[in-house]
Amino acid sequence: MRLLLDTHIFLWAVSGSPALKPDARRLIESASEVYVSAVSVWEVAIKARLGKIDADPQALAAAIDASGFLELPVSAVHAAGVARLDLHHNDPFDRLLVAQAIAEPLRLVTVDEVLRKYSDLVLVL
């Protein structure tokens, strides 16, 4: 199975947070490929600058490869895919992650129940 981690799941995975449930950790460990989007690093960079999160975007960018994950760049196809999404969710970062999951296709791993409305590719854990 090929996975795309949402920002929370990625942060919890690389920090060893107990917020990442054992089932989620096992799913990640058993996946054939695990991607982290550049969108997640961008989200952390913006939220860290605004004081909404205490995280270093440079360290997170380095943690993608160090964790054995693969980086998923944002393409024009991904960005255009956002236009086809219904307005279930207003968060631009999450909407772009959903569009990436649909375009690739990848299973988007998240804790956000609202994202389930977009596609059966969304795995809410």
C-alpha positions in Angstrom: 0.0 0.0 0.0 1.2 3.5 -0.9 0.5 6.1 1.8 0.5 9.9 2.0 0.8 11.2 5.6 -1.1 14.3 6.5 0.8 16.9 8.5 -0.3 15.7 12.0 0.5 12.1 11.3 3.9 13.1 9.9 4.8 15.2 12.9 3.7 12.5 15.3 5.6 9.8 13.4 8.9 11.7 13.3 8.6 12.9 16.9 7.7 9.5 18.3 4.5 11.0 19.8 2.1 8.8 21.7 -0.7 10.6 19.7 0.2 8.3 16.8 -1.8 5.2 17.7 -0.2 1.8 17.4 -2.5 0.8 14.5 -1.3 3.9 12.6 2.3 3.2 13.3 1.9 -0.5 12.1 0.2 0.7 8.9 3.0 3.1 8.2 5.7 0.5 8.9 3.9 -2.1 6.6 3.4 0.3 3.7 5.4 -0.3 0.5 5.9 3.5 0.1 5.2 6.4 2.5 5.1 9.9 1.2 5.2 13.3 2.9 4.1 16.2 0.8 6.0 19.5 0.5 2.6 20.9 1.5 3.1 19.6 5.1 6.5 21.4 5.4 5.0 24.6 3.9 2.1 24.3 6.5 4.5 23.9 9.4 6.7 26.8 8.1 3.7 29.2 8.0 2.2 28.0 11.3 5.6 28.2 13.1 6.2 31.7 11.8 2.7 32.7 13.2 3.5 31.1 16.5 0.8 28.4 16.1 3.2 25.5 16.3 6.6 24.9 17.8 8.4 23.1 15.0 11.4 23.7 12.8 10.5 23.3 9.1 14.1 22.8 8.1 14.4 19.9 10.5 11.1 18.4 9.3 12.3 18.6 5.6 15.4 16.7 6.6 13.3 14.2 8.6 11.4 13.1 5.5 14.4 11.2 4.1 15.9 10.4 7.5 12.6 8.6 8.4 12.7 6.5 5.2 9.8 8.5 3.8 9.6 9.9 0.2 9.0 13.5 -0.6 6.0 14.3 -2.7 6.5 17.7 -4.5 3.5 19.8 -5.5 2.8 19.7 -9.2 0.5 21.8 -11.4 -1.8 18.8 -11.7 -2.1 18.6 -7.9 -2.8 22.3 -7.6 -5.5 22.2 -10.3 -7.1 19.2 -8.7 -8.1 21.4 -5.7 -10.7 23.1 -8.0 -12.5 19.8 -8.5 -13.0 19.2 -4.7 -16.3 20.0 -3.0 -16.1 22.5 -0.2 -16.3 20.0 2.7 -13.1 21.5 4.2 -11.7 25.1 4.2 -8.1 24.3 5.1 -6.0 24.9 1.9 -3.3 22.6 3.1 -5.6 19.6 3.7 -7.4 20.3 0.4 -4.1 20.1 -1.5 -3.2 16.9 0.3 -6.5 15.4 -0.8 -5.9 16.5 -4.4 -2.5 15.0 -4.3 -3.8 11.7 -3.0 -6.4 11.5 -5.7 -4.0 12.5 -8.5 -1.2 10.0 -7.6 -3.2 7.9 -6.3 -2.2 7.4 -2.7 -4.0 6.6 0.5 -4.1 9.8 2.6 -3.6 8.9 6.3 -5.2 11.5 8.6 -7.1 12.0 11.9 -9.5 14.5 10.3 -12.9 12.9 9.9 -14.1 15.6 7.5 -11.6 14.6 4.9 -13.3 11.2 4.6 -16.0 12.9 2.6 -13.6 13.5 -0.3 -12.6 10.1 -1.4 -12.3 6.5 -0.3 -8.6 7.1 -0.6 -8.7 8.9 2.7 -7.9 6.7 5.7 -9.1 8.2 9.0 -7.3 6.7 12.0 
